[in-house]
Amino acid sequence: MKNTNVFKILWMIIFIVIIGFTMTGCDLGDNNNGNNNGNNGNNGNGGDNKITQYTVTYNPNGATNGTSPSSQTVNSGSIIQLPSEDSLSKNGYFFRGWSTSTSITGPTYVGTPGMNYVVTSDITLYAGWINVSGTYQKSIGGGIIYHITFNSDGTYIYTQSASGTVVTIIRGNYSVSGTGSNIWLFAYTSDDNSDDNIVTSFKVDSSDALLQYGNIHDYWLR
């Protein structure tokens, strides 16, 4: 009888030990599965949250002076403001704005400084130059004709003729300032380009004609 009780107690102890190991193993498995799921989530989902960035590069597009604005690296979909031309200039040309090609006309034209631009890819924006060199003229009647020739080297020649005879010649330098639809040409009598030596100024019309200020308020046409 005593032996029977001893065996019962031993079997109960063995049973409890077996049940304990079984439950512990289940807990460890669940924990491992949880850790694995967590790791898989970190390894897999982390890539989905990666932010794509793009770089905007500025090309001087044949500028004869100065350097381009610094490139910009931003997140995809970011809105940037188009920069000014900074120190860029091109003899005989004025800066109209930025373009995705070397041409400033047509669908590749992006806009003028200060306008918003949405970045969706790596892109190069080119400085857009409009040629102002050439000869412009106007007539005031009585056979009097005025000519002004802007050369690509930054110099100009102004002449006034009456009945075919040249009566006035002025030579000097000129400079261009402004962007977009607000372009100005300033003609000087000497090399120092100081305000005291401005002969006259011209605003570039949307048709690239010149509207003169300072003397006679009139259009000059090529």
PyMOL commands that set and color helices and strands:
alter all, ss='L'
color gray80, all
select helices_A, chain A and resi 2-48+195-197
alter helices_A, ss='H'
color red, helices_A
select strands_A, chain A and resi 53-59+72-75+79-81+93-99+109-111+116-118+123-131+134-141+144-150+155-162+165-179+182-188+198-204+210-213+219-220
alter strands_A, ss='S'
color yellow, strands_A
deselect
rebuild
show_as cartoon
